[in-house]
Amino acid sequence: MTSSTEDPFVTHRGLLFTVSYQMLGSATDAEDVVQDTWLRWDAIGAETRATVRDPRSFLVRMVTRKALDRLRANARRREEYVGEWLPEPLLTAPDVADDVELAESVSIAMLTVLETLTPAERAVFVLHEVFDTPYDEIAAVLGKSAPAVRQIGHRARGHVAARRPRMDVGPAEQQEVVRRFMRAVTQGDLQGLLDVLAPDVVLVADGGGVVQALVNPVVGAKKVANLLRPFSRLAPGAQFVPVLLNGAVGARIVGTDDGYDAAISFVFDQGRISRIYAVRNPAKLHGIDVEATIRR
């Protein structure tokens, strides 16, 4: 239970991190933005903070503005990134998976789609669709009129709806499909892989130019299965460990000879794996060591 005297920033820190993470797709950047928000919140002084009628909304506006600044500053870095760019995966608690809408909003699949939006579209979509922030409050953040923000939101929703992969299986079925996938990979079982992969499955890997990874996505069950099947021979000693990543059943690969493990997220369609996101860039794997606090 939260103390009535607890600083609103402390009360809502999990929410602020979640907003920032959804805006940036980077846990590292999100933590920096939350820290910057704390410094700004602290700097306005206790007397001024006491006059804020809705600290939650006030803090969300603050963190969103700072996340927008960071998002725009990161644009060049994203353009120069080697290979496919994927969001940083997070180790999440079971209660995140229980909130279906929240889990979908922080999924690697959704964050990848959000990367295709403009900064303004991303802010409107995250604040309105995920956190039910009124358009007039978002307008104050963006420095635009409420009708303009409403139009931006309409455009963002259409863009996301056309691109978002749907997760149509529950956690128990996810666990079973991932278990079968891991067993087939480690045993080099080609037919076992074909049984759990959708015909048009897509495999995307992110090594950031630091470790070996696919430069371009691989499409099709046979191509993906043939790529994964020699895993036990190519990565001796490596092990699969099932984990909850970004609100869904995922996996870690540990014990690889090169010293870098991987985080793997999945999208499921009609009981099969339709997308595989494999993050190998070691700079993006800090978020799978400690459970992240994700809140709405």
C-alpha positions as a LaTeX table, in Angstrom:
\begin{tabular}{lrrr}
\hline
Residue & $x$ (\AA) & $y$ (\AA) & $z$ (\AA) \\
\hline
Met1 & 0.00 & 0.00 & 0.00 \\
Thr2 & 1.28 & 3.46 & $-0.91$ \\
Ser3 & 1.77 & 5.91 & 1.94 \\
Ser4 & $-0.34$ & 9.09 & 1.72 \\
Thr5 & 2.86 & 11.10 & 2.23 \\
Glu6 & 4.83 & 9.31 & $-0.47$ \\
Asp7 & 6.15 & 11.55 & $-3.22$ \\
Pro8 & 3.90 & 11.27 & $-6.34$ \\
Phe9 & 6.99 & 10.60 & $-8.43$ \\
Val10 & 7.76 & 7.51 & $-6.35$ \\
Thr11 & 4.11 & 6.42 & $-6.54$ \\
His12 & 4.00 & 6.69 & $-10.33$ \\
Arg13 & 7.57 & 5.74 & $-11.20$ \\
Gly14 & 6.54 & 2.43 & $-12.77$ \\
Leu15 & 4.00 & 4.21 & $-14.94$ \\
Leu16 & 6.54 & 6.83 & $-16.02$ \\
Phe17 & 9.03 & 4.13 & $-16.99$ \\
Thr18 & 6.32 & 2.31 & $-18.97$ \\
Val19 & 5.32 & 5.46 & $-20.89$ \\
Ser20 & 8.95 & 6.27 & $-21.64$ \\
Tyr21 & 9.77 & 2.69 & $-22.65$ \\
Gln22 & 6.82 & 2.54 & $-25.04$ \\
Met23 & 7.90 & 5.85 & $-26.53$ \\
Leu24 & 11.53 & 4.81 & $-27.00$ \\
Gly25 & 11.71 & 1.02 & $-27.20$ \\
Ser26 & 14.83 & 1.21 & $-25.06$ \\
Ala27 & 14.92 & 0.40 & $-21.37$ \\
Thr28 & 18.25 & 2.19 & $-21.02$ \\
Asp29 & 16.95 & 5.40 & $-22.60$ \\
Ala30 & 13.69 & 5.09 & $-20.67$ \\
Glu31 & 15.55 & 4.96 & $-17.36$ \\
Asp32 & 17.56 & 8.04 & $-18.36$ \\
Val33 & 14.36 & 9.91 & $-19.24$ \\
Val34 & 12.72 & 8.93 & $-15.95$ \\
Gln35 & 15.79 & 10.15 & $-14.07$ \\
Asp36 & 15.73 & 13.45 & $-15.99$ \\
Thr37 & 12.04 & 13.78 & $-15.12$ \\
Trp38 & 12.83 & 13.24 & $-11.45$ \\
Leu39 & 15.48 & 15.97 & $-11.54$ \\
Arg40 & 13.00 & 18.37 & $-13.16$ \\
Trp41 & 10.24 & 17.41 & $-10.70$ \\
Asp42 & 12.58 & 17.90 & $-7.74$ \\
Ala43 & 13.82 & 21.22 & $-9.08$ \\
Ile44 & 10.40 & 22.88 & $-9.13$ \\
Gly45 & 10.36 & 22.81 & $-5.33$ \\
Ala46 & 8.06 & 21.35 & $-2.69$ \\
Glu47 & 5.73 & 24.35 & $-2.54$ \\
Thr48 & 5.08 & 24.31 & $-6.28$ \\
Arg49 & 4.68 & 20.53 & $-6.33$ \\
Ala50 & 2.05 & 20.82 & $-3.59$ \\
Thr51 & $-0.09$ & 23.01 & $-5.87$ \\
Val52 & $-0.23$ & 20.44 & $-8.68$ \\
Arg53 & $-3.82$ & 19.19 & $-8.72$ \\
Asp54 & $-3.17$ & 16.02 & $-10.72$ \\
Pro55 & 0.44 & 14.91 & $-10.16$ \\
Arg56 & $-0.01$ & 11.77 & $-12.26$ \\
Ser57 & $-1.02$ & 13.68 & $-15.39$ \\
Phe58 & 1.58 & 16.36 & $-14.71$ \\
Leu59 & 4.37 & 13.78 & $-14.45$ \\
Val60 & 3.18 & 11.88 & $-17.53$ \\
Arg61 & 3.31 & 15.13 & $-19.52$ \\
Met62 & 6.81 & 15.80 & $-18.24$ \\
Val63 & 8.14 & 12.34 & $-19.07$ \\
Thr64 & 6.49 & 12.38 & $-22.51$ \\
Arg65 & 8.12 & 15.68 & $-23.45$ \\
Lys66 & 11.52 & 14.38 & $-22.41$ \\
Ala67 & 10.93 & 11.08 & $-24.23$ \\
Leu68 & 10.01 & 13.00 & $-27.38$ \\
Asp69 & 13.26 & 14.98 & $-27.14$ \\
Arg70 & 15.22 & 11.74 & $-26.75$ \\
Leu71 & 13.33 & 10.07 & $-29.61$ \\
Arg72 & 14.18 & 12.90 & $-31.99$ \\
Ala73 & 17.80 & 12.96 & $-30.83$ \\
Asn74 & 18.06 & 9.21 & $-31.49$ \\
Ala75 & 16.84 & 9.46 & $-35.08$ \\
Arg76 & 20.30 & 9.63 & $-36.64$ \\
Arg77 & 21.59 & 6.79 & $-34.46$ \\
Arg78 & 18.73 & 4.56 & $-35.61$ \\
Glu79 & 19.45 & 5.39 & $-39.26$ \\
Glu80 & 23.08 & 4.36 & $-38.84$ \\
Tyr81 & 22.32 & 1.16 & $-36.93$ \\
Val82 & 23.86 & $-1.99$ & $-38.42$ \\
Gly83 & 21.23 & $-4.54$ & $-39.47$ \\
Glu84 & 17.71 & $-4.76$ & $-38.09$ \\
Trp85 & 16.87 & $-2.64$ & $-35.04$ \\
Leu86 & 14.72 & $-4.33$ & $-32.41$ \\
Pro87 & 13.50 & $-2.93$ & $-29.07$ \\
Glu88 & 15.26 & $-3.86$ & $-25.85$ \\
Pro89 & 13.49 & $-6.87$ & $-24.30$ \\
Leu90 & 12.33 & $-6.74$ & $-20.69$ \\
Leu91 & 11.90 & $-9.46$ & $-18.12$ \\
Thr92 & 8.33 & $-8.99$ & $-16.88$ \\
Ala93 & 6.22 & $-10.35$ & $-14.04$ \\
Pro94 & 3.23 & $-12.68$ & $-14.57$ \\
Asp95 & 0.81 & $-9.89$ & $-13.65$ \\
Val96 & 1.79 & $-8.01$ & $-16.82$ \\
Ala97 & 0.69 & $-10.99$ & $-18.94$ \\
Asp98 & $-2.60$ & $-11.04$ & $-17.01$ \\
Asp99 & $-3.40$ & $-7.53$ & $-18.30$ \\
Val100 & $-3.89$ & $-8.42$ & $-21.97$ \\
Glu101 & $-4.02$ & $-4.84$ & $-23.26$ \\
Leu102 & $-0.93$ & $-3.79$ & $-21.31$ \\
Ala103 & 0.97 & $-6.91$ & $-22.37$ \\
Glu104 & 0.20 & $-6.26$ & $-26.02$ \\
Ser105 & 1.20 & $-2.60$ & $-25.71$ \\
Val106 & 4.71 & $-3.48$ & $-24.45$ \\
Ser107 & 5.23 & $-6.52$ & $-26.68$ \\
Ile108 & 8.27 & $-6.54$ & $-28.94$ \\
Ala109 & 5.90 & $-6.87$ & $-31.90$ \\
Met110 & 3.98 & $-3.72$ & $-30.94$ \\
Leu111 & 7.10 & $-1.71$ & $-30.12$ \\
Thr112 & 8.51 & $-2.67$ & $-33.52$ \\
Val113 & 5.37 & $-1.32$ & $-35.18$ \\
Leu114 & 5.55 & 1.88 & $-33.12$ \\
Glu115 & 9.03 & 2.45 & $-34.55$ \\
Thr116 & 7.36 & 3.16 & $-37.91$ \\
Leu117 & 5.35 & 6.09 & $-36.52$ \\
Thr118 & 6.46 & 9.71 & $-36.37$ \\
Pro119 & 7.36 & 10.95 & $-32.87$ \\
Ala120 & 4.06 & 12.85 & $-32.61$ \\
Glu121 & 2.03 & 9.85 & $-33.80$ \\
Arg122 & 3.80 & 7.61 & $-31.33$ \\
Ala123 & 3.14 & 9.98 & $-28.44$ \\
Val124 & $-0.55$ & 10.30 & $-29.27$ \\
Phe125 & $-1.01$ & 6.57 & $-29.75$ \\
Val126 & 0.77 & 5.62 & $-26.53$ \\
Leu127 & $-0.90$ & 8.25 & $-24.37$ \\
His128 & $-4.42$ & 7.92 & $-25.73$ \\
Glu129 & $-4.73$ & 4.25 & $-26.70$ \\
Val130 & $-2.76$ & 2.75 & $-23.82$ \\
Phe131 & $-3.18$ & 5.25 & $-20.99$ \\
Asp132 & $-6.52$ & 6.86 & $-21.91$ \\
Thr133 & $-5.06$ & 10.37 & $-21.79$ \\
Pro134 & $-7.59$ & 12.94 & $-23.11$ \\
Tyr135 & $-6.73$ & 14.63 & $-26.40$ \\
Asp136 & $-6.66$ & 18.08 & $-24.84$ \\
Glu137 & $-3.95$ & 16.97 & $-22.40$ \\
Ile138 & $-1.93$ & 15.43 & $-25.22$ \\
Ala139 & $-2.36$ & 18.66 & $-27.17$ \\
Ala140 & $-0.70$ & 20.53 & $-24.31$ \\
Val141 & 2.26 & 18.15 & $-24.47$ \\
Leu142 & 2.69 & 18.48 & $-28.23$ \\
Gly143 & 1.88 & 22.17 & $-28.51$ \\
Lys144 & $-0.94$ & 21.46 & $-30.97$ \\
Ser145 & $-4.71$ & 21.90 & $-30.99$ \\
Ala146 & $-6.96$ & 19.12 & $-29.73$ \\
Pro147 & $-8.55$ & 18.59 & $-33.20$ \\
Ala148 & $-5.06$ & 18.28 & $-34.74$ \\
Val149 & $-4.07$ & 15.73 & $-32.10$ \\
Arg150 & $-7.30$ & 13.81 & $-32.69$ \\
Gln151 & $-6.42$ & 13.61 & $-36.40$ \\
Ile152 & $-2.89$ & 12.45 & $-35.57$ \\
Gly153 & $-4.37$ & 9.77 & $-33.34$ \\
His154 & $-6.71$ & 8.59 & $-36.11$ \\
Arg155 & $-3.80$ & 8.31 & $-38.52$ \\
Ala156 & $-1.65$ & 6.47 & $-35.96$ \\
Arg157 & $-4.40$ & 3.97 & $-35.13$ \\
Gly158 & $-4.88$ & 3.14 & $-38.79$ \\
His159 & $-1.16$ & 2.71 & $-39.30$ \\
Val160 & $-0.80$ & 0.42 & $-36.28$ \\
Ala161 & $-3.93$ & $-1.60$ & $-37.08$ \\
Ala162 & $-2.59$ & $-2.38$ & $-40.55$ \\
Arg163 & 0.75 & $-3.63$ & $-39.20$ \\
Arg164 & 0.27 & $-5.07$ & $-35.72$ \\
Pro165 & 0.56 & $-8.86$ & $-35.43$ \\
Arg166 & $-2.27$ & $-10.30$ & $-33.35$ \\
Met167 & $-1.53$ & $-12.59$ & $-30.40$ \\
Asp168 & $-4.38$ & $-15.09$ & $-30.47$ \\
Val169 & $-3.28$ & $-17.73$ & $-27.96$ \\
Gly170 & $-3.21$ & $-17.67$ & $-24.17$ \\
Pro171 & $-0.19$ & $-18.10$ & $-21.88$ \\
Ala172 & $-0.66$ & $-21.86$ & $-21.41$ \\
Glu173 & $-0.70$ & $-22.50$ & $-25.15$ \\
Gln174 & 2.22 & $-20.10$ & $-25.63$ \\
Gln175 & 4.24 & $-22.12$ & $-23.11$ \\
Glu176 & 3.47 & $-25.39$ & $-24.89$ \\
Val177 & 4.36 & $-24.05$ & $-28.36$ \\
Val178 & 7.61 & $-22.51$ & $-27.10$ \\
Arg179 & 8.50 & $-25.74$ & $-25.30$ \\
Arg180 & 8.03 & $-27.67$ & $-28.54$ \\
Phe181 & 10.03 & $-25.06$ & $-30.45$ \\
Met182 & 12.96 & $-25.22$ & $-28.03$ \\
Arg183 & 12.98 & $-29.00$ & $-28.05$ \\
Ala184 & 12.94 & $-29.14$ & $-31.85$ \\
Val185 & 15.77 & $-26.62$ & $-32.15$ \\
Thr186 & 18.03 & $-28.30$ & $-29.60$ \\
Gln187 & 17.39 & $-31.75$ & $-31.09$ \\
Gly188 & 17.82 & $-30.58$ & $-34.68$ \\
Asp189 & 14.30 & $-31.86$ & $-35.45$ \\
Leu190 & 13.33 & $-30.34$ & $-38.81$ \\
Gln191 & 9.80 & $-31.74$ & $-38.84$ \\
Gly192 & 9.28 & $-30.68$ & $-35.23$ \\
Leu193 & 10.16 & $-27.13$ & $-36.22$ \\
Leu194 & 7.89 & $-27.18$ & $-39.26$ \\
Asp195 & 5.06 & $-28.35$ & $-37.00$ \\
Val196 & 5.30 & $-25.27$ & $-34.74$ \\
Leu197 & 6.18 & $-22.62$ & $-37.35$ \\
Ala198 & 3.51 & $-20.84$ & $-39.40$ \\
Pro199 & 4.09 & $-21.24$ & $-43.18$ \\
Asp200 & 4.89 & $-17.52$ & $-43.54$ \\
Val201 & 6.86 & $-17.16$ & $-40.29$ \\
Val202 & 9.32 & $-14.25$ & $-40.15$ \\
Leu203 & 12.60 & $-14.37$ & $-38.22$ \\
Val204 & 14.21 & $-11.02$ & $-37.34$ \\
Ala205 & 17.55 & $-10.79$ & $-35.51$ \\
Asp206 & 19.39 & $-7.83$ & $-33.98$ \\
Gly207 & 23.13 & $-8.03$ & $-33.39$ \\
Gly208 & 23.80 & $-4.31$ & $-33.76$ \\
Gly209 & 26.95 & $-5.04$ & $-35.74$ \\
Val210 & 28.55 & $-6.22$ & $-32.48$ \\
Val211 & 27.81 & $-9.94$ & $-32.64$ \\
Gln212 & 26.85 & $-12.23$ & $-35.49$ \\
Ala213 & 23.20 & $-11.96$ & $-36.50$ \\
Leu214 & 21.06 & $-12.00$ & $-39.60$ \\
Val215 & 21.23 & $-8.70$ & $-41.45$ \\
Asn216 & 17.83 & $-9.14$ & $-43.14$ \\
Pro217 & 14.65 & $-10.91$ & $-42.01$ \\
Val218 & 14.16 & $-14.53$ & $-43.09$ \\
Val219 & 10.67 & $-15.46$ & $-44.32$ \\
Gly220 & 9.08 & $-18.89$ & $-44.65$ \\
Ala221 & 8.89 & $-21.98$ & $-42.43$ \\
Lys222 & 11.37 & $-24.07$ & $-44.41$ \\
Lys223 & 13.98 & $-21.32$ & $-44.58$ \\
Val224 & 13.66 & $-20.52$ & $-40.87$ \\
Ala225 & 13.68 & $-24.20$ & $-39.87$ \\
Asn226 & 16.77 & $-24.96$ & $-41.96$ \\
Leu227 & 18.49 & $-21.94$ & $-40.45$ \\
Leu228 & 17.70 & $-22.99$ & $-36.86$ \\
Arg229 & 18.08 & $-26.76$ & $-37.18$ \\
Pro230 & 21.89 & $-26.93$ & $-36.85$ \\
Phe231 & 21.73 & $-24.82$ & $-33.68$ \\
Ser232 & 22.93 & $-27.63$ & $-31.40$ \\
Arg233 & 25.99 & $-28.09$ & $-33.61$ \\
Leu234 & 26.70 & $-24.38$ & $-34.18$ \\
Ala235 & 26.27 & $-23.38$ & $-30.52$ \\
Pro236 & 27.55 & $-26.29$ & $-28.40$ \\
Gly237 & 26.77 & $-25.94$ & $-24.73$ \\
Ala238 & 24.05 & $-23.34$ & $-25.29$ \\
Gln239 & 20.76 & $-23.78$ & $-23.47$ \\
Phe240 & 17.24 & $-22.46$ & $-23.91$ \\
Val241 & 15.58 & $-21.02$ & $-20.80$ \\
Pro242 & 11.86 & $-20.10$ & $-20.94$ \\
Val243 & 11.14 & $-16.62$ & $-19.54$ \\
Leu244 & 8.41 & $-13.99$ & $-19.61$ \\
Leu245 & 9.55 & $-11.21$ & $-21.94$ \\
Asn246 & 7.46 & $-8.10$ & $-22.49$ \\
Gly247 & 4.32 & $-9.70$ & $-21.13$ \\
Ala248 & 4.51 & $-12.92$ & $-23.14$ \\
Val249 & 6.26 & $-16.29$ & $-23.09$ \\
Gly250 & 9.76 & $-15.96$ & $-24.54$ \\
Ala251 & 13.13 & $-17.60$ & $-24.23$ \\
Arg252 & 16.75 & $-16.89$ & $-23.44$ \\
Ile253 & 19.75 & $-18.56$ & $-24.97$ \\
Val254 & 22.61 & $-18.83$ & $-22.50$ \\
Gly255 & 26.02 & $-20.49$ & $-22.48$ \\
Thr256 & 27.08 & $-19.59$ & $-26.02$ \\
Asp257 & 30.78 & $-19.82$ & $-26.84$ \\
Asp258 & 31.04 & $-16.15$ & $-27.79$ \\
Gly259 & 29.93 & $-15.10$ & $-24.32$ \\
Tyr260 & 26.75 & $-13.38$ & $-25.47$ \\
Asp261 & 23.33 & $-14.80$ & $-24.91$ \\
Ala262 & 20.10 & $-13.85$ & $-26.68$ \\
Ala263 & 16.53 & $-12.95$ & $-25.86$ \\
Ile264 & 13.82 & $-14.35$ & $-28.11$ \\
Ser265 & 10.24 & $-13.11$ & $-28.37$ \\
Phe266 & 7.46 & $-14.76$ & $-30.32$ \\
Val267 & 4.15 & $-13.92$ & $-31.97$ \\
Phe268 & 1.62 & $-16.72$ & $-32.25$ \\
Asp269 & $-1.09$ & $-17.23$ & $-34.85$ \\
Gln270 & $-3.55$ & $-20.12$ & $-34.73$ \\
Gly271 & $-1.32$ & $-22.13$ & $-32.41$ \\
Arg272 & 1.87 & $-21.65$ & $-34.39$ \\
Ile273 & 4.77 & $-19.22$ & $-34.23$ \\
Ser274 & 4.30 & $-16.50$ & $-36.85$ \\
Arg275 & 7.17 & $-14.19$ & $-35.86$ \\
Ile276 & 10.46 & $-14.65$ & $-34.04$ \\
Tyr277 & 12.42 & $-11.67$ & $-32.71$ \\
Ala278 & 15.94 & $-12.54$ & $-31.58$ \\
Val279 & 17.96 & $-9.84$ & $-29.79$ \\
Arg280 & 21.68 & $-10.61$ & $-29.54$ \\
Asn281 & 23.14 & $-7.11$ & $-29.21$ \\
Pro282 & 24.68 & $-7.29$ & $-25.72$ \\
Ala283 & 23.92 & $-3.61$ & $-25.10$ \\
Lys284 & 20.21 & $-4.48$ & $-25.24$ \\
Leu285 & 20.20 & $-7.44$ & $-22.87$ \\
His286 & 20.49 & $-5.64$ & $-19.53$ \\
Gly287 & 16.70 & $-5.62$ & $-19.17$ \\
Ile288 & 16.41 & $-9.40$ & $-18.93$ \\
Asp289 & 18.40 & $-9.70$ & $-15.71$ \\
Val290 & 15.95 & $-7.99$ & $-13.35$ \\
Glu291 & 12.17 & $-7.90$ & $-13.51$ \\
Ala292 & 10.95 & $-4.57$ & $-14.86$ \\
Thr293 & 8.12 & $-2.63$ & $-13.20$ \\
Ile294 & 5.45 & $-2.14$ & $-15.86$ \\
Arg295 & 2.33 & $-0.20$ & $-14.82$ \\
Arg296 & $-0.66$ & 1.65 & $-16.24$ \\
\hline
\end{tabular}
